[in-house]
Amino acid sequence: MLARMDAINPIRSERRAKARLAARAAILDSARRVASREGARNLSLRAVATEAGFAPAALYGYFANKDELLLALAADDLTALARTMRSAANQNGHALAETVGAALSQLKTMETRAAALAALSSKPGGEHERQFNGRLIAALNALSEASGRRAQTRAEQCDVVLLAGALTGLAVLARCGRLEALGFSTEELLQQLETRFQ
């Protein structure tokens, strides 16, 4: 009888873990919809809970606060960004301009980026920040691979961080219409990036 109970408990534990992951995914999907409608900076846990069909207090079992939720959303965005860059690099033979262009298109629509930066500066540490940092490193590695080489030296790693900073800045300027106002096209700037960094 004890052997049978031991066999049932792992099954229950696995079911609970799957249910928890599904609930977390539902919360993140709901948070993304709320952020799209109201802006990530205006996102509230109450609005996310309502969207997900949860009691507001239930969200605290998954995220201690809004900052943790924003970091989790931004970490998911970084995973998608790394995937986009790898796919574009594979399709275009590691042509940096095309890969960076695909990343720029995605960055322009990421609502969580700015809010995640504010969340990172408010309270350092924690599992959600470690997850975000890991996904950021993966995105930087994908950017490095897009250039057709892995950043091995400190100088090469600095180049990748500079390229990522330039790309992020371009996304901000493009999103708010400043590139056009300054008289630059995205294509022109992407070609300059490729010339400088490849």
C-alpha positions, -999 to +999 in steps of 0.1 A: +000+000+000+028+024+008+045+017-026+012+025-043+009+058-024+045+067-034+036+061-070+005+083-068+023+113-052+048+119-081+018+118-105+000+144-084+031+165-081+036+164-119-001+173-124+003+202-100+035+214-117+018+213-151-013+231-138+010+258-122+029+263-155-004+265-174-017+291-150+015+311-152+013+311-190-023+322-188-013+351-165+016+361-189-007+360-219-033+381-201-006+406-189+006+409-225-030+417-237-034+443-209+000+458-217-009+461-254-042+478-246-031+501-217+007+503-220+031+482-200+038+511-176+001+513-168-003+476-163-018+466-129-019+432-112-057+437-107-063+443-144-042+412-153-061+391-128-094+402-142-082+395-178-070+360-167-101+352-147-082+350-114-088+366-081-062+394-077-046+377-047-040+346-067-014+364-088+008+368-058+014+331-058+032+336-091+046+371-090+054+391-059+047+424-076+042+442-109+080+444-115+084+406-114+056+403-138+071+428-162+105+411-160+089+378-168+072+394-199+104+410-210+123+377-206+098+360-229+103+389-254+140+384-253+135+347-261+114+356-291+140+382-301+168+357-300+147+332-320+139+359-346+176+368-350+187+332-353+161+325-379+169+356-399+206+348-398+200+312-410+178+324-438+201+352-449+235+336-446+244+356-415+239+389-433+240+413-403+218+440-418+189+416-425+192+400-391+194+433-373+165+445-394+144+416-383+153+423-347+146+460-351+111+452-365+103+431-334+119+456-309+097+484-322+066+466-311+078+453-277+058+471-252+075+456-222+111+467-229+109+502-213+088+490-183+112+461-177+141+486-175+123+505-148+116+472-130+152+463-131+163+495-115+137+494-087+148+463-068+178+442-078+180+404-074+155+376-074+146+347-097+128+368-123+159+391-127+182+361-131+158+347-157+158+381-175+196+383-174+199+347-188+176+355-217+195+388-223+227+368-226+210+344-251+198+374-272+233+388-272+247+355-283+222+353-311+233+388-322+269+377-321+261+346-342+242+368-367+275+384-375+288+350-385+312+346-356+311+340-319+323+368-297+353+352-280+374+381-268+365+409-245+367+434-274+344+413-295+319+410-266+321+448-262+312+451-300+281+430-295+270+450-265+275+482-285+256+468-314+228+458-291+227+493-276+226+508-311+198+485-321+178+493-290+183+530-295+172+527-332+141+509-321+132+536-297+138+563-323+118+544-349+089+537-326+084+573-318+089+585-354+122+603-347+142+586-374+119+599-401+119+634-384+157+633-385+157+624-422+171+588-418+157+556-432+160+524-412+177+507-442+204+533-444+212+530-407+212+492-408+237+493-437+259+516-416+257+492-386+267+463-408+296+482-422+308+492-387+303+459-369+309+431-394 
